[in-house]
Structure formats: C-alpha cells, structure tokens
C-alpha cells in the first residue's frame, strides 16, 4: 500500500511540474506574440496614420461638396418658388382674365 501511495504522490508532483512548465511556455509564447505584434504595429503605424489623414482630408472635401450641393439646391428651390409666384401673378392678372372671358364668347 505504501508503494502505491508514493506513486500517486510522485505522479501528482510530476503533473504539477509539467503544468507549470507548460504555463511558463505559454507565457513566453504569448510574450513573443505580443512583441511581434508591437513590431508590426510600429512598422505600419506611420502608413496607417498617413492613410487616416488622407481619408479625413477627403471626407472634409466630400462634406464641403455636399454642403455646396445643398446650398445650390436651396437656391434652385427658391428660384422655383419665384417662378411659381410669377406664374400665379400672370394667371391672375386682370387683363388676362378679361381676354379669357372674351375668348369664351368668341367661340
């Protein structure tokens, strides 16, 4: 019975050391992965920063163009309203009404 107990104890100690060794290995691999990711980030950070600045500049230009299109649309709608008002004034002019009235009796 003592031999089996020693085997269980030594087996569990060996498993603990094996788990600790695997944990240390995993930590080292994680450290190496983070270090490689940091190096990749530093290599690409300037490029990504310049792409971001270019994109933000293009977005500003696009926003300005959209604002100018909106302003032109407002001007066009104002001109259309002016045309409608002028058309209503022409249709309701007394001389034009008199001509229409006279044209009814001419037929």
C-alpha positions in Angstrom: 0.0 0.0 0.0 2.9 2.4 0.7 4.3 1.9 -2.8 1.0 2.9 -4.5 0.7 6.0 -2.3 4.3 7.0 -3.2 3.5 6.5 -6.9 0.3 8.6 -6.7 2.2 11.4 -4.8 5.1 11.4 -7.2 2.8 11.2 -10.2 0.8 14.2 -9.0 4.0 16.2 -8.3 5.3 15.4 -11.8 2.0 16.5 -13.3 2.2 19.8 -11.3 5.7 20.4 -12.6 4.6 19.6 -16.1 1.6 22.0 -15.8 4.0 24.7 -14.5 6.4 24.1 -17.4 3.5 24.4 -19.9 2.2 27.5 -18.2 5.7 29.1 -18.5 6.0 28.1 -22.1 2.6 29.5 -22.9 3.6 32.8 -21.2 6.8 33.0 -23.2 4.9 32.3 -26.4 2.3 35.0 -25.5 5.1 37.5 -24.8 6.8 36.7 -28.1 3.5 37.1 -30.0 2.8 40.5 -28.3 6.3 41.6 -29.1 5.9 40.7 -32.7 2.6 42.4 -32.9 4.2 45.6 -31.4 6.9 45.5 -34.0 4.3 45.1 -36.8 2.3 47.9 -35.4 5.3 50.2 -35.3 6.2 49.3 -38.9 2.7 50.1 -40.1 1.7 52.9 -37.7 3.1 55.7 -39.9 1.5 54.3 -43.0 -1.9 53.9 -41.3 -1.6 57.4 -39.8 -1.0 58.9 -43.3 -3.9 56.9 -44.7 -6.1 58.2 -41.9 -5.1 61.8 -42.6 -5.7 61.4 -46.3 -9.1 59.8 -45.6 -10.1 62.6 -43.2 -9.0 65.2 -45.8 -11.1 63.5 -48.5 -14.0 63.4 -46.1 -13.7 67.1 -45.4 -13.7 67.7 -49.2 -16.7 65.5 -49.6 -18.5 67.3 -46.8 -17.8 70.7 -48.4 -19.0 69.4 -51.8 -22.2 68.1 -50.2 -22.8 71.5 -48.5 -22.3 73.3 -51.8 -24.8 71.0 -53.5 -27.2 71.5 -50.6 -26.8 75.3 -51.0 -27.3 75.1 -54.7 -30.5 73.0 -54.1 -31.8 75.7 -51.8 -31.1 78.4 -54.4 -32.9 76.3 -57.0 -35.9 75.7 -54.8 -36.1 79.5 -54.1 -36.0 80.2 -57.8 -38.7 77.7 -58.5 -40.9 79.3 -55.8 -40.2 82.7 -57.5 -41.2 81.3 -60.9 -44.4 79.8 -59.4 -45.3 83.1 -57.8 -44.7 84.9 -61.1 -46.8 82.3 -62.9 -49.7 82.8 -60.4 -49.4 86.6 -60.8 -49.6 86.2 -64.6 -52.6 83.9 -64.4 -54.5 86.2 -62.0 -53.8 89.4 -63.9 -57.0 91.3 -64.7 -56.1 91.8 -68.4 -55.5 88.1 -68.9 -58.8 87.3 -67.2 -60.6 89.7 -69.5 -59.0 88.1 -72.5 -60.1 84.6 -71.3 -63.6 85.9 -70.7 -63.8 87.5 -74.1 -62.4 84.3 -75.7 -65.3 82.2 -74.3 -67.9 84.3 -76.1 -66.0 84.4 -79.3 -66.3 80.7 -80.0 
